[in-house]
């Protein structure tokens, strides 16, 4: 994982609640990836998915924790751990 996740209730003036919450990694608000959602949890889940991770921080492809040893064996691993 990339550090602490920060969430904000943005509520932009648009006719949908789909983008009411944003989530990003602390220190990456200017350049980092964002997740958006109608709820705080939805925004966090989207942020994690953009990074190839499940909500609990494991790889979407192989289920390994990114902090484990390198080499999950999945070609094109979303967390950069392929052989």
Secondary structure, DSSP 8 states (H G I E B T S, - for coil): --S-EEEEE---SSS-STTSEEEEETT-TTTS-EEEESSHHHHHHHHHHHTTB-TTSBBTTT--BTTS-S----TT-TTS---
